Amino acid sequence: MTDIRTLETDVVVVGAGPAGSSAAAWLARQGRSVILADAETFPRDKACGDGLTPRAIAELTRLGLGDFLAGRARNQGLRAAGFGQVLHLPWPGGSLPNYGGAAPRLVLDAAIREVALAAGATAVEAARAVDVEREDGRVTAVIFEHEGARLRVRANTVIVADGARSQLGRVLGREWHRDTAYGVAARGYIDSERSADPWISSHLELRGRDNEILSGYGWIFPLADGTVNIGVGTLATSKRPADINLRQLMDFYADNQRDEWKLSGAVQKPWSALLPMGGAVSNVAGPNWLLIGDAAGCVNPLNGEGIDYGLETGRLAAEYLADRPSDFTNAWPDILREHYGLAFSAARRIAGILTSPELLRLAGPVGMRSRWLMTIALRVMGNLVTEEDTDALARVWRTVGRASIALDHRKPFS
Ligand SMILES: Cc1cc2nc3c(=O)[nH]c(=O)nc-3n(C[C@H](O)[C@H](O)[C@H](O)COP(=O)(O)OP(=O)(O)OC[C@H]3O[C@@H](n4cnc5c(N)ncnc54)[C@H](O)[C@@H]3O)c2cc1C
């Protein structure tokens, strides 16, 4: 392939998912020249449960997407079912909104990207980043495959937001450690008469066709448009890989939920994917480049949510870059550790234990019998302990995190 053209910009953001679009929006609002490039053409779909935690709602509202959210599904908490119990656990509120939401990624991601473009970022679509050019260790340009030719984007700063597999991150030396728990999940859409249900539902006792218990959970997230997002997810490590046909399991799960959720027809648009979790990624920054969102392994190890982390790390990157730092290599992983290190360390340790179905069989019924324990689990699993929170649970969770990170042989983001 020959070069067809070269573009010049201050910042190039690779990947226009929630992380990349958030970073591009906040940087463009600072008045910086930003190119926001993506391998796909928008609107584009993405394997996801479409669930928005209160933390994601807060971040979307901050971006100015309040009106968008007003027209979408809204939920008041989690209905957790399993081991003979059903618990309704309201979102705790406090420093975050007391409601969550849900929006298909096809429309959500397009809306966030529009915010970035409205702020002044320039879009380049159907451009897959494949390589970089360097000078004295710094990246001077990102090379894209674009419309059958090569496109060079010269930039002072490169933000890598290209998702779980992070093709460009790998070029830059990113390493994903699968000995730490990661997620394997599948989602689909199905018609439901309960599409306006005000609770998102998780089934914590996930069983296979032989009634065997599996270390994972099933979810149904109502979308208030006649459909629900349905899915199954499990945790795995390189020692305990997930040996499950997820799409078959999702169909089986849907069949089990048909009567209760008044489901009709087949599961549509099935899509499965892997999720790096808990910051189990090394080399998240270099002199003038940094990784955000899934590319940096910013996904909650206990429930697989990553939209809020994507949005937050996009904003944090923009705030960090506002001071025009000269070398990001150590500073960016330090910032990520400061915000997420304690919680990720503790959560991925617990997630590693949960990869054992035997343990789940013992712990599940005990946990589900206690509303108190499940309320705690919801707050921790939902990433709803904020840095401002000073209540007893927040303090205990941080203490657990400190103990866990002290024991880590490889700390998050290192
Ligand atoms: C089955 C499943 C269910 C999930 N459910 C939830 C949920 O309910 N709630 C939640 O909060 N999170 C959920 N997650 C996690 C969530 O989807 C991710 O954490 C989130 O999408 C991360 O955003 P991102 O911007 O980092 O990456 P992405 O959303 O993956 O965006 C990356 C972008 O980069 C582009 N790209 C990739 N490679 C290149 C390249 N080489 N060049 C240019 N562009 C490139 C892609 O086209 C894409 O647009 C789920 C994940 C899975 C797999």
The ligand as an SDF file (V2000), in Angstrom:
LIG
                    3D

 53 58  0  0  0  0  0  0  0  0999 V2000
  -20.8290   -9.2550   26.1940 C   0  0  0  0  0  0  0  0  0  0  0  0
  -20.4100   -8.0080   26.9230 C   0  0  0  0  0  0  0  0  0  0  0  0
  -21.3110   -7.3740   27.7750 C   0  0  0  0  0  0  0  0  0  0  0  0
  -20.9450   -6.1770   28.4150 C   0  0  0  0  0  0  0  0  0  0  0  0
  -21.8900   -5.5380   29.1720 N   0  0  0  0  0  0  0  0  0  0  0  0
  -21.6030   -4.3400   29.7200 C   0  0  0  0  0  0  0  0  0  0  0  0
  -22.6100   -3.5990   30.3990 C   0  0  0  0  0  0  0  0  0  0  0  0
  -23.7810   -4.0030   30.4720 O   0  0  0  0  0  0  0  0  0  0  0  0
  -22.2720   -2.4030   30.9470 N   0  0  0  0  0  0  0  0  0  0  0  0
  -21.0000   -1.9060   30.8700 C   0  0  0  0  0  0  0  0  0  0  0  0
  -20.7280   -0.8320   31.4170 O   0  0  0  0  0  0  0  0  0  0  0  0
  -20.0280   -2.5770   30.2020 N   0  0  0  0  0  0  0  0  0  0  0  0
  -20.3070   -3.7770   29.6110 C   0  0  0  0  0  0  0  0  0  0  0  0
  -19.3400   -4.4290   28.8890 N   0  0  0  0  0  0  0  0  0  0  0  0
  -17.9980   -3.8140   28.7590 C   0  0  0  0  0  0  0  0  0  0  0  0
  -18.0500   -2.6490   27.7530 C   0  0  0  0  0  0  0  0  0  0  0  0
  -18.6000   -3.0870   26.5410 O   0  0  0  0  0  0  0  0  0  0  0  0
  -16.6300   -2.0990   27.5240 C   0  0  0  0  0  0  0  0  0  0  0  0
  -15.9810   -1.9560   28.7420 O   0  0  0  0  0  0  0  0  0  0  0  0
  -16.6730   -0.7480   26.8020 C   0  0  0  0  0  0  0  0  0  0  0  0
  -17.1660   -0.8850   25.4940 O   0  0  0  0  0  0  0  0  0  0  0  0
  -15.2550   -0.1210   26.7560 C   0  0  0  0  0  0  0  0  0  0  0  0
  -15.2430    1.0220   25.9320 O   0  0  0  0  0  0  0  0  0  0  0  0
  -13.9610    1.3880   25.0470 P   0  0  0  0  0  0  0  0  0  0  0  0
  -14.2760    2.6940   24.4390 O   0  0  0  0  0  0  0  0  0  0  0  0
  -12.7320    1.2040   25.8430 O   0  0  0  0  0  0  0  0  0  0  0  0
  -13.8790    0.2350   23.9370 O   0  0  0  0  0  0  0  0  0  0  0  0
  -14.9000   -0.1070   22.7430 P   0  0  0  0  0  0  0  0  0  0  0  0
  -16.2710    0.2470   23.1400 O   0  0  0  0  0  0  0  0  0  0  0  0
  -14.6100   -1.5380   22.4010 O   0  0  0  0  0  0  0  0  0  0  0  0
  -14.4690    0.8290   21.5590 O   0  0  0  0  0  0  0  0  0  0  0  0
  -13.2680    0.6030   20.8720 C   0  0  0  0  0  0  0  0  0  0  0  0
  -13.3830    1.2370   19.4900 C   0  0  0  0  0  0  0  0  0  0  0  0
  -12.1120    1.1080   18.8380 O   0  0  0  0  0  0  0  0  0  0  0  0
  -12.3110    0.7540   17.4920 C   0  0  0  0  0  0  0  0  0  0  0  0
  -11.0960    0.0590   17.0530 N   0  0  0  0  0  0  0  0  0  0  0  0
  -10.6560   -1.1660   17.3880 C   0  0  0  0  0  0  0  0  0  0  0  0
   -9.4780   -1.4310   16.8270 N   0  0  0  0  0  0  0  0  0  0  0  0
   -9.1510   -0.3290   16.0940 C   0  0  0  0  0  0  0  0  0  0  0  0
   -8.0390    0.0190   15.3020 C   0  0  0  0  0  0  0  0  0  0  0  0
   -6.9900   -0.8040   15.1340 N   0  0  0  0  0  0  0  0  0  0  0  0
   -8.0280    1.2320   14.6650 N   0  0  0  0  0  0  0  0  0  0  0  0
   -9.0680    2.0930   14.8500 C   0  0  0  0  0  0  0  0  0  0  0  0
  -10.1440    1.8150   15.6030 N   0  0  0  0  0  0  0  0  0  0  0  0
  -10.1720    0.6240   16.2370 C   0  0  0  0  0  0  0  0  0  0  0  0
  -13.5460   -0.1280   17.5010 C   0  0  0  0  0  0  0  0  0  0  0  0
  -14.1820   -0.1250   16.2400 O   0  0  0  0  0  0  0  0  0  0  0  0
  -14.3860    0.5440   18.5820 C   0  0  0  0  0  0  0  0  0  0  0  0
  -15.2740    1.4970   18.0450 O   0  0  0  0  0  0  0  0  0  0  0  0
  -19.6530   -5.6400   28.2360 C   0  0  0  0  0  0  0  0  0  0  0  0
  -18.7340   -6.2890   27.3950 C   0  0  0  0  0  0  0  0  0  0  0  0
  -19.1000   -7.4500   26.7550 C   0  0  0  0  0  0  0  0  0  0  0  0
  -18.1130   -8.1220   25.8230 C   0  0  0  0  0  0  0  0  0  0  0  0
  1  2  1  0
  2  3  1  0
  2 52  2  0
  3  4  2  0
  4  5  1  0
  4 50  1  0
  5  6  2  0
  6  7  1  0
  6 13  1  0
  7  8  2  0
  7  9  1  0
  9 10  1  0
 10 11  2  0
 10 12  1  0
 12 13  2  0
 13 14  1  0
 14 15  1  0
 14 50  1  0
 15 16  1  0
 16 17  1  0
 16 18  1  0
 18 19  1  0
 18 20  1  0
 20 21  1  0
 20 22  1  0
 22 23  1  0
 23 24  1  0
 24 25  2  0
 24 26  1  0
 24 27  1  0
 27 28  1  0
 28 29  2  0
 28 30  1  0
 28 31  1  0
 31 32  1  0
 32 33  1  0
 33 34  1  0
 33 48  1  0
 34 35  1  0
 35 36  1  0
 35 46  1  0
 36 37  1  0
 36 45  1  0
 37 38  2  0
 38 39  1  0
 39 40  1  0
 39 45  2  0
 40 41  1  0
 40 42  2  0
 42 43  1  0
 43 44  2  0
 44 45  1  0
 46 47  1  0
 46 48  1  0
 48 49  1  0
 50 51  2  0
 51 52  1  0
 52 53  1  0
M  END
$$$$
